[in-house]
Amino acid sequence: MQDRTASSGSKWRLSQEAFDALLAGLDPDRARAGERYEVLRQKLVRFFEWRGAFDAEEQADETLNRVARRIEEGETIQNVAAYAAGVARMVWREAAKQQDRSRELDERTPAPDPEPEDVDESARFECLDACLAALPDDQRDLVLAYFAEERGAKIDSRKQMAARLGVEMNALRIRVHRIRARLELCVKECVYRRGER
């Protein structure tokens, strides 16, 4: 269960009680509620995948957490699945805005000269090592940890990383994107300089 930050800036933590209330809203029978929860979660994942989200599972979880929060706050929700669909559209719009901001960062990052075509992979790896070593320790550790895990474990690892840093997932993505953009620029410039020798 992950910390979520409200728009007011205060922390909200998905509690067992909030999760139980969400399940009860799906069905009074606990076993059927669990099944309906899984069906709803998969529908939400597909909703985000159809819209091209690279983190569809995270966005589905965020949607369900927000619904659970509203129930915990006392809102009466007659149809949890329909309500979740509305929340999912909101989560998607927020994510799309974040992606637009990331795209703007990409466009503002100057492109280095093209790499020479005859540079071997070992030179590229040496440049990557040198550029990683030049980063501040906290940035190097962050970017290495961000890309360390395999697909399944990656999502949980990134959620834990965001919680440790006290930031939302989108803020973490932007932070890592900026570091990675600088790294890529550094590596390309390094490879280019080596190719000129």
FIDREN-11453 format. One line per field, with one value per residue: residue in three letters; z, x, y negated of N, C-alpha, C in turn; residue number from 1. Coordinates in steps of 0.05 Angstrom, whole numbers, plus 5000, padded with zeros to 4 digits. Example, Ala and Ser with C-alpha at 12.3 -4.5 7.8 and 13.67 -1.06 7.14 Angstrom:
BEGIN
residu = ALA/SER
nup = 5156/5142
neast = 5264/5257
nnorth = 5114/5045
caup = 5156/5143
caeast = 5246/5273
canorth = 5090/5021
cup = 5156/5157
ceast = 5264/5258
cnorth = 5066/4999
num = 1/2
REM end
This chain:
BEGIN
residu = MET/GLN/ASP/ARG/THR/ALA/SER/SER/GLY/SER/LYS/TRP/ARG/LEU/SER/GLN/GLU/ALA/PHE/ASP/ALA/LEU/LEU/ALA/GLY/LEU/ASP/PRO/ASP/ARG/ALA/ARG/ALA/GLY/GLU/ARG/TYR/GLU/VAL/LEU/ARG/GLN/LYS/LEU/VAL/ARG/PHE/PHE/GLU/TRP/ARG/GLY/ALA/PHE/ASP/ALA/GLU/GLU/GLN/ALA/ASP/GLU/THR/LEU/ASN/ARG/VAL/ALA/ARG/ARG/ILE/GLU/GLU/GLY/GLU/THR/ILE/GLN/ASN/VAL/ALA/ALA/TYR/ALA/ALA/GLY/VAL/ALA/ARG/MET/VAL/TRP/ARG/GLU/ALA/ALA/LYS/GLN/GLN/ASP/ARG/SER/ARG/GLU/LEU/ASP/GLU/ARG/THR/PRO/ALA/PRO/ASP/PRO/GLU/PRO/GLU/ASP/VAL/ASP/GLU/SER/ALA/ARG/PHE/GLU/CYS/LEU/ASP/ALA/CYS/LEU/ALA/ALA/LEU/PRO/ASP/ASP/GLN/ARG/ASP/LEU/VAL/LEU/ALA/TYR/PHE/ALA/GLU/GLU/ARG/GLY/ALA/LYS/ILE/ASP/SER/ARG/LYS/GLN/MET/ALA/ALA/ARG/LEU/GLY/VAL/GLU/MET/ASN/ALA/LEU/ARG/ILE/ARG/VAL/HIS/ARG/ILE/ARG/ALA/ARG/LEU/GLU/LEU/CYS/VAL/LYS/GLU/CYS/VAL/TYR/ARG/ARG/GLY/GLU/ARG
nup = 5000/4983/4996/4980/4953/4967/4930/4962/4985/5031/5061/5044/5062/5035/5071/5106/5121/5085/5037/5047/5050/4998/4972/4996/4972/4922/4925/4974/4990/5008/4977/4925/4918/4916/4867/4833/4840/4817/4763/4751/4759/4717/4673/4678/4671/4617/4595/4603/4575/4522/4512/4506/4550/4584/4634/4652/4692/4740/4735/4737/4789/4817/4804/4830/4883/4891/4887/4932/4971/4967/4983/5036/5056/5062/5019/4984/4940/4888/4844/4838/4797/4753/4774/4782/4729/4713/4747/4726/4676/4692/4717/4672/4641/4673/4671/4616/4612/4641/4608/4564/4585/4593/4540/4523/4551/4525/4474/4486/4500/4474/4413/4405/4362/4309/4325/4306/4257/4259/4312/4363/4407/4457/4465/4471/4518/4553/4552/4574/4626/4643/4640/4677/4723/4728/4745/4801/4864/4885/4841/4804/4833/4835/4780/4765/4800/4784/4733/4744/4757/4733/4689/4721/4775/4771/4773/4827/4853/4834/4855/4910/4911/4898/4942/4983/4969/4976/4935/4880/4830/4777/4785/4799/4751/4716/4740/4734/4678/4664/4684/4653/4602/4604/4612/4564/4527/4544/4536/4479/4463/4483/4455/4404/4407/4415/4366/4333/4341
neast = 5017/5012/5036/4998/4995/4953/4918/4921/4969/4975/4990/4962/4946/4934/4894/4880/4827/4805/4812/4781/4731/4726/4723/4675/4640/4639/4617/4577/4591/4652/4687/4664/4670/4725/4735/4708/4737/4786/4769/4752/4800/4831/4802/4810/4866/4868/4840/4877/4921/4900/4901/4953/4987/5048/5053/5008/4988/5003/4973/4922/4921/4928/4879/4842/4859/4845/4790/4779/4796/4758/4712/4727/4728/4675/4640/4583/4578/4544/4552/4608/4643/4628/4639/4694/4710/4702/4739/4785/4788/4801/4851/4879/4879/4911/4959/4969/4979/5027/5060/5061/5090/5139/5152/5160/5207/5241/5242/5268/5318/5381/5402/5458/5516/5513/5530/5592/5591/5625/5639/5653/5617/5642/5667/5623/5601/5643/5641/5590/5599/5637/5605/5564/5596/5608/5562/5526/5525/5473/5439/5461/5453/5397/5380/5403/5378/5326/5322/5335/5306/5268/5209/5160/5176/5194/5154/5135/5183/5193/5149/5161/5208/5190/5157/5196/5225/5186/5153/5106/5092/5093/5125/5173/5184/5193/5238/5276/5275/5299/5351/5367/5364/5406/5448/5446/5459/5511/5537/5533/5562/5612/5624/5625/5669/5710/5707/5728/5782
nnorth = 5024/4957/4890/4833/4769/4716/4664/4620/4626/4656/4719/4782/4847/4910/4949/5011/5010/4974/5001/5046/5021/5005/5055/5073/5038/5057/5108/5141/5192/5219/5253/5250/5196/5191/5217/5183/5137/5151/5158/5106/5078/5100/5081/5027/5025/5040/4997/4955/4976/4977/4924/4914/4912/4921/4939/4968/5003/4978/4931/4952/4972/4924/4900/4934/4928/4874/4877/4910/4875/4833/4861/4874/4823/4814/4807/4827/4878/4904/4937/4967/4984/4952/4902/4907/4908/4856/4830/4853/4829/4777/4786/4803/4755/4722/4751/4747/4692/4690/4721/4687/4645/4672/4682/4630/4619/4655/4631/4583/4599/4596/4627/4669/4671/4720/4788/4818/4869/4913/4925/4970/5015/5021/4972/4939/4959/4947/4892/4885/4904/4865/4819/4831/4834/4780/4757/4728/4764/4777/4771/4808/4856/4856/4859/4907/4943/4936/4960/5012/5060/5118/5123/5138/5130/5079/5039/5041/5029/4977/4950/4955/4926/4875/4865/4866/4820/4784/4764/4759/4810/4788/4743/4767/4795/4751/4728/4769/4772/4723/4730/4774/4753/4716/4752/4782/4743/4730/4780/4785/4740/4753/4800/4779/4744/4782/4807/4769/4770
caup = 5000/4979/5003/4959/4961/4958/4916/4982/4994/5054/5054/5049/5059/5031/5095/5102/5124/5060/5017/5054/5043/4968/4966/5004/4952/4897/4931/5002/4995/5005/4955/4900/4917/4907/4839/4818/4842/4796/4737/4748/4755/4690/4654/4681/4658/4588/4589/4601/4553/4497/4508/4502/4575/4589/4663/4655/4718/4760/4733/4746/4818/4827/4802/4851/4908/4893/4893/4960/4988/4967/5000/5063/5064/5067/4995/4977/4911/4882/4824/4841/4771/4737/4787/4776/4701/4713/4759/4707/4655/4705/4720/4645/4633/4689/4660/4590/4617/4649/4584/4547/4598/4587/4512/4521/4560/4503/4452/4494/4503/4448/4402/4400/4335/4307/4331/4283/4253/4264/4340/4373/4432/4481/4469/4481/4547/4568/4554/4593/4653/4650/4645/4703/4745/4730/4758/4831/4874/4888/4814/4793/4847/4827/4753/4764/4814/4768/4711/4752/4759/4710/4686/4743/4800/4766/4782/4856/4860/4829/4875/4935/4908/4900/4970/4998/4963/4983/4911/4864/4809/4754/4792/4797/4722/4705/4751/4720/4650/4661/4688/4630/4578/4607/4608/4535/4514/4552/4522/4451/4459/4489/4432/4381/4412/4410/4337/4319/4345
caeast = 5000/5030/5027/4989/4993/4929/4924/4927/4996/4976/4994/4940/4956/4913/4894/4865/4799/4796/4811/4758/4707/4724/4713/4647/4625/4637/4599/4577/4605/4681/4698/4655/4682/4753/4734/4699/4759/4805/4758/4752/4828/4840/4788/4824/4892/4863/4833/4901/4937/4888/4908/4982/5002/5069/5051/4979/4981/5006/4951/4898/4923/4923/4850/4828/4866/4829/4762/4779/4798/4732/4694/4736/4721/4647/4624/4567/4582/4524/4563/4637/4656/4623/4653/4722/4714/4705/4764/4806/4791/4815/4879/4891/4884/4934/4983/4974/4993/5055/5074/5065/5113/5163/5158/5172/5234/5256/5246/5286/5345/5394/5412/5486/5523/5509/5553/5605/5580/5644/5646/5645/5600/5658/5672/5598/5599/5663/5630/5568/5612/5648/5583/5552/5614/5608/5537/5525/5519/5445/5427/5470/5439/5369/5376/5410/5357/5301/5322/5349/5289/5253/5183/5142/5187/5201/5132/5136/5208/5190/5130/5175/5227/5175/5149/5220/5232/5163/5142/5087/5105/5099/5148/5196/5190/5205/5265/5293/5277/5319/5378/5372/5369/5434/5466/5447/5474/5539/5548/5535/5584/5636/5628/5632/5697/5727/5707/5744/5811
canorth = 5000/4934/4863/4816/4741/4702/4639/4600/4630/4673/4747/4801/4874/4930/4966/5036/5003/4961/5022/5062/5006/5006/5081/5074/5022/5074/5130/5147/5217/5213/5268/5238/5169/5194/5223/5159/5118/5159/5152/5077/5069/5107/5063/5001/5028/5039/4969/4939/4987/4968/4896/4912/4908/4941/4947/4972/5015/4957/4912/4966/4973/4897/4896/4949/4914/4850/4885/4919/4851/4820/4877/4870/4795/4813/4804/4851/4885/4924/4956/4963/4988/4928/4880/4912/4901/4826/4823/4861/4807/4755/4795/4803/4727/4713/4764/4735/4666/4696/4730/4663/4631/4687/4678/4603/4622/4667/4611/4562/4611/4594/4652/4668/4680/4749/4805/4831/4896/4934/4928/4996/5015/5017/4943/4928/4967/4931/4865/4886/4906/4839/4800/4839/4826/4751/4748/4728/4791/4782/4774/4833/4877/4855/4869/4936/4958/4934/4979/5037/5084/5129/5112/5141/5118/5051/5022/5039/5016/4948/4940/4953/4904/4849/4862/4859/4793/4766/4751/4775/4824/4771/4726/4785/4799/4726/4725/4789/4764/4702/4742/4791/4735/4706/4775/4789/4721/4734/4803/4778/4721/4768/4818/4762/4735/4805/4813/4748/4775
cup = 5000/4989/4978/4969/4950/4945/4936/4992/5018/5044/5061/5044/5056/5054/5088/5104/5098/5038/5022/5046/5012/4960/4972/4984/4926/4901/4961/5009/4988/4981/4928/4896/4906/4877/4823/4818/4820/4768/4732/4743/4727/4669/4655/4667/4628/4579/4585/4578/4526/4491/4506/4527/4578/4617/4669/4682/4740/4760/4742/4777/4830/4826/4825/4879/4912/4900/4922/4979/4990/4985/5030/5074/5068/5043/4990/4947/4905/4864/4824/4814/4754/4748/4780/4747/4698/4725/4740/4685/4667/4708/4693/4636/4648/4677/4633/4592/4624/4625/4565/4558/4592/4558/4508/4530/4538/4481/4460/4498/4476/4439/4397/4370/4333/4313/4306/4281/4260/4293/4350/4400/4457/4486/4480/4510/4564/4572/4575/4622/4662/4656/4671/4726/4749/4744/4788/4840/4875/4861/4801/4806/4838/4800/4751/4777/4797/4746/4718/4750/4733/4710/4710/4768/4796/4777/4812/4865/4856/4848/4902/4934/4911/4928/4988/4994/4970/4959/4897/4841/4785/4760/4790/4768/4710/4714/4737/4691/4646/4664/4663/4605/4580/4602/4578/4520/4519/4537/4492/4445/4463/4465/4408/4383/4406/4380/4321/4321/4321
ceast = 5018/5018/5018/4987/4969/4937/4930/4955/4998/4978/4968/4951/4933/4915/4878/4835/4788/4794/4787/4732/4704/4713/4683/4629/4621/4617/4600/4591/4635/4693/4690/4667/4710/4754/4727/4722/4779/4795/4759/4781/4837/4827/4802/4852/4888/4856/4858/4920/4926/4896/4938/4998/5024/5069/5021/4972/4983/4982/4925/4898/4917/4893/4836/4834/4849/4800/4760/4780/4772/4712/4701/4728/4690/4629/4609/4569/4564/4536/4594/4651/4652/4638/4683/4729/4718/4731/4787/4810/4806/4845/4893/4897/4908/4960/4990/4988/5022/5071/5080/5089/5139/5171/5170/5201/5251/5262/5266/5315/5359/5405/5442/5491/5519/5534/5566/5595/5599/5653/5636/5630/5617/5664/5647/5595/5619/5653/5607/5579/5623/5627/5569/5569/5614/5583/5541/5515/5489/5431/5435/5455/5409/5364/5383/5388/5331/5299/5332/5331/5277/5225/5164/5151/5191/5179/5133/5160/5205/5170/5144/5195/5213/5166/5172/5228/5210/5152/5123/5103/5112/5123/5174/5204/5203/5233/5284/5296/5298/5347/5385/5378/5397/5454/5469/5463/5504/5551/5552/5559/5611/5643/5637/5661/5716/5730/5724/5774/5823
cnorth = 4975/4908/4849/4788/4728/4676/4617/4603/4648/4702/4763/4828/4893/4950/4992/5030/4991/4982/5040/5048/5006/5034/5084/5059/5038/5097/5136/5173/5213/5228/5257/5211/5171/5200/5198/5138/5125/5153/5122/5067/5076/5089/5036/5003/5027/5011/4953/4950/4977/4939/4892/4908/4929/4952/4952/4984/4995/4938/4926/4967/4945/4891/4909/4937/4889/4856/4894/4894/4836/4835/4873/4842/4792/4809/4830/4855/4908/4946/4951/4965/4963/4904/4882/4904/4871/4817/4830/4840/4784/4762/4794/4774/4716/4725/4753/4708/4670/4704/4706/4647/4645/4683/4650/4604/4634/4647/4590/4573/4610/4621/4650/4675/4710/4764/4816/4860/4918/4938/4955/4993/5010/4988/4930/4934/4951/4903/4864/4887/4879/4818/4806/4829/4796/4740/4746/4755/4797/4786/4800/4857/4879/4867/4898/4953/4958/4954/5006/5062/5093/5118/5114/5127/5088/5032/5018/5024/4986/4936/4935/4929/4877/4844/4853/4829/4773/4751/4770/4789/4807/4753/4742/4789/4774/4723/4744/4782/4743/4712/4758/4775/4724/4728/4781/4768/4724/4757/4797/4760/4735/4786/4802/4753/4758/4811/4793/4753/4790
num = 1/2/3/4/5/6/7/8/9/10/11/12/13/14/15/16/17/18/19/20/21/22/23/24/25/26/27/28/29/30/31/32/33/34/35/36/37/38/39/40/41/42/43/44/45/46/47/48/49/50/51/52/53/54/55/56/57/58/59/60/61/62/63/64/65/66/67/68/69/70/71/72/73/74/75/76/77/78/79/80/81/82/83/84/85/86/87/88/89/90/91/92/93/94/95/96/97/98/99/100/101/102/103/104/105/106/107/108/109/110/111/112/113/114/115/116/117/118/119/120/121/122/123/124/125/126/127/128/129/130/131/132/133/134/135/136/137/138/139/140/141/142/143/144/145/146/147/148/149/150/151/152/153/154/155/156/157/158/159/160/161/162/163/164/165/166/167/168/169/170/171/172/173/174/175/176/177/178/179/180/181/182/183/184/185/186/187/188/189/190/191/192/193/194/195/196/197
REM end
